[in-house]
Amino acid sequence: MLPLDTITIAQRFHEMRELLGRLVTSGDVVIDPLVAFRPHVRTAPLRGFDGETVPSCIEASTDPRKVVMEPSPLIDPLRGRLTESRVGHGAADSGLEEWGGTPMPPVAGTAWLDQFSYHPARLSNGLATDREWSAFSFTSCQIRGSCDLEAVRSALASEGVYPVGAQLRDGEPLKAMATLVFNVVHDSVCGAYNEVVLSFDVNHSNPESVAFRSKKPTTDTWALQYGNFGPSVCDAQFFHSLWIDSPLSITWGREMQASPKHPKPVSSTLSDSADAFAFDLSWDGRNVMRGRTAKPRGPIPFVRQALGLVGAHGLGSVARFLAAPSFDTPMTMPTKIASEHGVTRDYVVHAWKGRSVGAVKVWPWAVGDSLEFGDVSEPTGCEEHNGQVLLREAGFQPLSVVFLPRGSAVVESADQHDR
């Protein structure tokens, strides 16, 4: 007998669950019949197996007997957790299949992802998923730069976080540090999609924190990477705005981890070639942002990177970073969206890069590189964050590029990480 394709198995399993779900009940407890069950008290509106709304006493969890048993997904030995949200499995007319990914073996290997704990949950669109964001394969290009400190401080005032300052030249005022992250997500817990993130280096308690004071323009590129080379005044990356082309990913990010993904999908082209990384984002034909950075080639840029990082952070710190297969970055989400969905705002991303000396590439922003922000703004209906507008007003200046050709990642709550 020929083995069935894993995605087909997942689809058939989903159909079997829907069929059995109409038959299986036990008193006041609604049971989702899968191979494994996990009681999970729901606080969002629920749908029963017959499509009717679950009684409000279950939603509010006033009766301890009234819980929903959330399913654990199928586990493929080579491709990992096959959640419904990963393959985009839904009703034929839902459009979710377009955004589901094709499960592939994780770049980091299943053993690396298996070291983390996962908590099954369900999205408002009905798909079974995990609360942890897992990316089995992605490509990332990060543009690090500076912008007006007071403009960013004002924008983050209601969030209870403070932008970290840096002095890029002697005698110049402190600047805030921002990062634009362009992720081509090939396979994740919420499918395949393009993701663009704006984050700021922040401190949770000290409004006057300073990361570094640079005396030479040539050292900015390397000094800006301080967060990856030991303890620093940067407590977290504050996620201000995300632009996503996938409705499935938008729903997942906002509901599961309070990620400020703009509710309106963006038309997104992220092009990764041997010579350059380019990006073009638009809403209804109106520019959100577009640009391009050339990739340096040959041995000289590699030597420059090695000398620059060692000079800025020390040989020991750079050696430890290279020796570790992954690195961690704390993240803080906006207060309003976390409250809206009843989830925490503090998370930790574990990013797998491997141990190759060329796994992560860093280079200076060059004269021929380009970045253009549009003046378009769209209401979000919640946190009201339009990052491209803020970056224009704050005079964002790109300084360096960090490139990860292929990696894996898991994002879990900070409380879960601490345990």
Secondary structure, DSSP 8 states (H G I E B T S, - for coil): -----HHHHHHHHHHHHHHHHTT-EETTEE---SSSEEEE---S--B-TTSSB--HHHHHT-STT--EEEE--EEETTTEEE-HHHHT---TTSSGGGG-------TT-HHHHHTS---EEE-TTS-EEESSEEEEEEEEEEEEEEEEHHHHHHHTGGGT-EE-EEE-STT---EEEEEEEEEEEEEETT-SEEEEEEEEEEESS-TT-EEEE-SSGGGHHHHTTGGGSS--S--EEEEEEEEES-HHHHHHHHHHH---B-SS--EEEEEE-SSEEEEEEEETTEEEEEEEEE---SHHHHHHHHHHHHHHH-HHHHHHHHHSSEEEEEEE--HHHHHHHT--SEEEEEEE--S-TTSSEEEE--TT-EEEE-------SSS---HHHHHHHTT-EEEEEEEEEEEEEEEEEHHHHH-
